[in-house]
Amino acid sequence: MSQKLPLVKVYWKDTCTDDRWMDFKDAAREKSIACCNVGWLLRKDKKEIVLTSMRHSKRSGFYVSIPRGCVTAIRKLEK
């Protein structure tokens, strides 16, 4: 690999939606979904975190952009 990118595990919350009819009190009990992604950190700034889970040289085969407000923790996986 030509570029050293840190390998990280990002814990985050995603929105939860449902299109079923339900009582207001049942809908109010719904919660966000706990998510986790592992990948190489491409960018981290005030707005978002961008990871790639596949890489070759300077190319990303798959990426995910997670809004910073959704991130609950970031763990570095290698030194």
GROMACS elastic network, one bead per residue, 0.5 to 0.9 nm:
[ bonds ]
;  ai    aj funct       b0    kb
    1     4     6  0.71804   500
    1    55     6  0.85074   500
    1    56     6  0.67945   500
    1    58     6  0.76922   500
    2    56     6  0.87631   500
    2    57     6  0.55049   500
    2    58     6  0.68213   500
    3    57     6  0.71768   500
    3    58     6  0.69123   500
    5    40     6  0.57033   500
    5    41     6  0.59833   500
    5    42     6  0.69230   500
    6    39     6  0.83085   500
    6    40     6  0.54654   500
    6    41     6  0.56139   500
    6    42     6  0.83376   500
    6    76     6  0.70475   500
    6    77     6  0.78107   500
    6    78     6  0.70695   500
    6    79     6  0.80062   500
    7    38     6  0.73358   500
    7    39     6  0.55629   500
    7    41     6  0.62748   500
    7    51     6  0.89542   500
    7    75     6  0.87353   500
    7    76     6  0.61154   500
    7    77     6  0.55073   500
    7    78     6  0.61051   500
    7    79     6  0.87231   500
    8    37     6  0.82595   500
    8    38     6  0.57368   500
    8    39     6  0.56470   500
    8    40     6  0.60733   500
    8    41     6  0.65464   500
    8    51     6  0.84255   500
    8    74     6  0.67288   500
    8    75     6  0.55201   500
    8    77     6  0.52131   500
    8    78     6  0.77118   500
    9    36     6  0.68573   500
    9    37     6  0.56960   500
    9    39     6  0.66197   500
    9    40     6  0.87194   500
    9    73     6  0.82788   500
    9    74     6  0.57856   500
    9    75     6  0.51441   500
    9    76     6  0.64590   500
    9    77     6  0.68143   500
   10    35     6  0.82404   500
   10    36     6  0.55206   500
   10    37     6  0.52644   500
   10    38     6  0.63385   500
   10    39     6  0.83290   500
   10    49     6  0.88372   500
   10    51     6  0.89754   500
   10    71     6  0.70854   500
   10    72     6  0.78114   500
   10    73     6  0.59710   500
   10    75     6  0.64979   500
   10    76     6  0.88413   500
   11    34     6  0.73759   500
   11    35     6  0.58314   500
   11    37     6  0.67282   500
   11    38     6  0.89704   500
   11    70     6  0.86237   500
   11    71     6  0.59726   500
   11    72     6  0.55349   500
   11    73     6  0.51030   500
   11    74     6  0.62732   500
   11    75     6  0.83970   500
   12    33     6  0.83452   500
   12    34     6  0.60589   500
   12    35     6  0.52035   500
   12    36     6  0.61560   500
   12    37     6  0.83274   500
   12    66     6  0.79888   500
   12    67     6  0.89954   500
   12    68     6  0.87638   500
   12    69     6  0.87119   500
   12    70     6  0.52649   500
   12    72     6  0.50843   500
   12    73     6  0.69656   500
   12    74     6  0.88382   500
   13    32     6  0.60289   500
   13    33     6  0.54469   500
   13    35     6  0.57615   500
   13    36     6  0.85210   500
   13    69     6  0.88043   500
   13    70     6  0.51276   500
   13    71     6  0.64946   500
   13    72     6  0.71982   500
   14    32     6  0.56354   500
   14    33     6  0.50688   500
   14    34     6  0.65407   500
   14    35     6  0.67538   500
   14    70     6  0.67961   500
   15    31     6  0.80307   500
   15    32     6  0.50417   500
   15    33     6  0.63064   500
   16    30     6  0.75383   500
   16    31     6  0.66966   500
   16    32     6  0.51929   500
   16    33     6  0.62651   500
   17    30     6  0.86385   500
   17    32     6  0.87613   500
   18    21     6  0.85528   500
   18    27     6  0.88836   500
   21    27     6  0.89991   500
   22    25     6  0.83029   500
   22    26     6  0.64170   500
   22    27     6  0.63749   500
   23    26     6  0.53094   500
   23    27     6  0.63062   500
   23    28     6  0.86373   500
   24    27     6  0.50928   500
   24    28     6  0.60221   500
   24    29     6  0.87975   500
   25    28     6  0.50511   500
   25    29     6  0.65727   500
   26    29     6  0.53609   500
   26    30     6  0.71431   500
   27    30     6  0.55498   500
   28    31     6  0.82416   500
   37    51     6  0.82218   500
   37    53     6  0.85374   500
   37    64     6  0.86130   500
   38    51     6  0.77654   500
   38    52     6  0.83376   500
   38    53     6  0.68118   500
   38    77     6  0.88953   500
   39    42     6  0.89351   500
   39    51     6  0.53646   500
   39    52     6  0.52361   500
   39    54     6  0.77564   500
   39    63     6  0.85496   500
   40    50     6  0.85209   500
   40    51     6  0.53597   500
   40    52     6  0.53110   500
   40    53     6  0.63438   500
   40    54     6  0.82731   500
   40    55     6  0.83876   500
   41    44     6  0.73335   500
   41    49     6  0.75713   500
   41    50     6  0.62024   500
   41    52     6  0.67326   500
   42    49     6  0.77866   500
   42    50     6  0.54517   500
   42    51     6  0.54257   500
   42    52     6  0.68326   500
   42    63     6  0.88891   500
   43    48     6  0.77948   500
   43    49     6  0.56948   500
   43    50     6  0.50770   500
   43    51     6  0.71863   500
   44    47     6  0.79493   500
   44    48     6  0.60376   500
   44    50     6  0.64669   500
   44    51     6  0.89164   500
   44    68     6  0.86061   500
   45    48     6  0.56732   500
   45    49     6  0.65555   500
   45    68     6  0.79794   500
   46    49     6  0.84607   500
   46    67     6  0.89016   500
   46    68     6  0.66423   500
   47    66     6  0.86644   500
   47    67     6  0.59862   500
   47    68     6  0.53661   500
   47    69     6  0.77693   500
   48    65     6  0.64555   500
   48    66     6  0.54497   500
   48    69     6  0.80148   500
   48    70     6  0.89956   500
   48    71     6  0.87676   500
   49    64     6  0.81586   500
   49    65     6  0.56834   500
   49    66     6  0.52333   500
   49    67     6  0.64871   500
   49    68     6  0.63992   500
   49    71     6  0.84674   500
   50    63     6  0.68505   500
   50    64     6  0.56640   500
   50    66     6  0.63722   500
   50    67     6  0.88458   500
   51    62     6  0.83802   500
   51    63     6  0.54317   500
   51    64     6  0.54360   500
   51    65     6  0.66289   500
   51    66     6  0.83990   500
   52    55     6  0.68815   500
   52    60     6  0.60259   500
   52    61     6  0.71991   500
   52    62     6  0.54818   500
   52    64     6  0.64739   500
   53    60     6  0.77473   500
   53    61     6  0.73467   500
   53    62     6  0.58265   500
   53    63     6  0.63542   500
   53    64     6  0.83661   500
   54    59     6  0.84581   500
   54    60     6  0.58373   500
   54    62     6  0.56288   500
   54    63     6  0.77811   500
   55    58     6  0.72730   500
   55    59     6  0.56569   500
   55    61     6  0.57158   500
   55    62     6  0.78421   500
   56    59     6  0.52769   500
   56    60     6  0.66589   500
   56    61     6  0.77236   500
   57    60     6  0.84607   500
   60    63     6  0.67476   500
   66    69     6  0.84807   500
   66    70     6  0.70119   500
   66    71     6  0.73017   500
   67    70     6  0.55831   500
   67    71     6  0.69915   500
   68    71     6  0.52460   500
   68    72     6  0.85517   500
   69    72     6  0.81132   500
   71    74     6  0.76773   500
   76    79     6  0.75619   500
